[in-house]
Amino acid sequence: MKTLIFSDDGEIAAQMCAYLKEGFENTIATLKGEEGKCRRSGARSMFVFTGQPTASNLSGALRKLKDQNSVDLVFIGSTAIGRDTAGLLAGSGGLKPISEVTSVQFSNGKATTARFLYGGKSVLTEESDSNLFVVASGISEASQTENETEITEMPLDHSPVTVEGEEQKSKGGVDIEKAKVIVSIGRGLGKPEGLKLVEQLASAVKGEVAGSRPVCLDYHWLSEDRQVGLSGKKVKPRLYIALGISGQIQHIAGMRGSRTVVAINKDKSAPIFEECDYGLVGDLYTIVPKLVAALTS
Amino acid sequence: MPYNIIVLIKVIPDLEQIKPNPTTGEIVTERTPLRLETLSENAIEAAVQLKEKYGGKVFGLIFGKPESAPMLKKAFAMGVDDGIVLTGYKGNNPVYTAEVLCGKIKGMQYDLIISGNQSADTYTGLLPGIISGKLGINLLGNALTIALEDRKIRVKSTLEKKIQNLSATLPAIVSVTQETNQPRLPPVMQIMAAGRKQIVTEAAQPQTMPGTVQISNRAPRSERKRQLYEKPEEGIAAVARAIKEEIR
């Protein structure tokens, strides 16, 4: 089957391409500047969009590519602009969408997909005749082929929604999705000064520091690219240490793939303890120094 | 100048109270209490703030079930002027939901539609785009701020790595995020006044939902060890051993 794969994040585009290996002829599309992350994905052809992207001109460009290449299935990475683009393709292009898929299989002209529902409390498995798949990041590991796919640049059309300017967000410079060990903090840390202690533990276990939604988005104790959760990064480290994280279901959905989970929380009934291998009930400011001492001795 | 704003409001089961069937893992939500979806509260707040700043009216549109009707009163208490509950919601299907909503919206006078960017229960995030496509109006997604000037709208749109300053002409649909604002807690007088307001309901059209076949809806399996130490000093050595094992 002929596919068209798009993400404004080259890494997610590469992941989708790696996932759709057997029996697919992939055309990949991304934004200028992201092509390096997905050039060795084994795609048959590759388009790089130039100019200011909006959901409007991206959906127009993808519709054009889909028609020109008689594409059967369209895959779009689930990012803010990706979801809007997919919505437009479904709303005015007649494509049948299914969103946030974490797996997809095809047989007899039908797609069987899985996605989280109720904020991650359940996994919904469905069969449909969808032909537009919005794919959650982390559907597979991006793999590298030997050959680079040849790039065709494609200028984006004028958009009725104008980009008048843009500002880059500050970033932590890490990719926590690839981290082997993560020390993650929640509201229970109480104050940003507590990060010092967290970093001591992170250094003892050679891990990256990550956090829950409030810590990253409301309090800005950590940069946004360190947020773990359904609306943030989905991580699968060997070891995930949750400090002062209550374990809201949306957070669990972002770290469920971790191999071993250690939780420290003073509330015995915190839901994180249902989702951990080892739990220590108590004040993290008392426990973490002792744990660091035990680890470094 | 005053603007007519439609705010799309979703009513969802209270996620914290959803419990899987302990033997099958299947999720049943029929008896779970309902609440206003998180992002819908941000959308209501954004709409009411625009009304307070520029004048105009805010109309709340719910596609739900008859039981969703009381939730419109909460929207009224927050400052929504008028609204309707379309009944007949059968499950998550953004294309069908958009069809129902657009059918209603097409007969209305409006300048701006506001919704959440991704609802807390399904996270599909497709509805604003589908509605934009179906109505042929501009989409400005993931807005942190919204400003209006005559027939022009400007938003700061938050993407993963950057913020875009977008502008377009009205009518338009805007989606907001959880960070856009802090939804207000309405004063008691407004809650009481809203309680007295009549709720209008109407059967959604079309009534048949195309679509998908549900194969299963189960809680993900958790095979964690759950070794809990209520006296942490007893557990630190064991936990340190387990950690060392993983980081070798």
Interface residues (C-beta under 8 A of the other chain):
Chain A: D8 D9 Q52 T54 A55 S56 S59 S78 T79 A80 I81 R83 D84 T85 A86 G87 L88 L89 A90 G91 S92 G93 K96 P97 I98 S99 E100 T112 F116 L117 Y118 G119 G120 K121 S122 V123 L124 T125 E126 E127 S128 S130 V134 P160 V161 T162 V163 E164 G165 E166 E167 Q168 K169 K171 K180 V181 V205 K206 G207 R213 L217 D218 E224 D225 L230 S231 R238 L239 I241 I249 Q250 R256 R259 T260 V261 V262 I264 K268 F273 E274 E275 C276 D277 Y278 G279 L280 V281 G282 T286 I287 K290 L291 A294 L295
Chain B: P13 L15 E16 I18 P20 I27 T29 N92 P94 V95 A98 N117 Q118 A120 D121 T122 Y123 T124 G125 L126 L127 P128 G129 I130 I131 S132 G133 K134 G136 N138 L139 L140 G141 N142 R154 S157 T158 L159 E160 K161 K162 I163 Q164 N165 L166 S167 A168 T169 S175 Q178 E179 G211 T212 V213 Q214 I215 S216 N217 R218 A219 P220 S222 R224 K225 R226 Q227 L228 Y229 E230 K231 P232 E233 G235 I236 A237 A238 V239 A240 A242 I243 K244 E246 I247
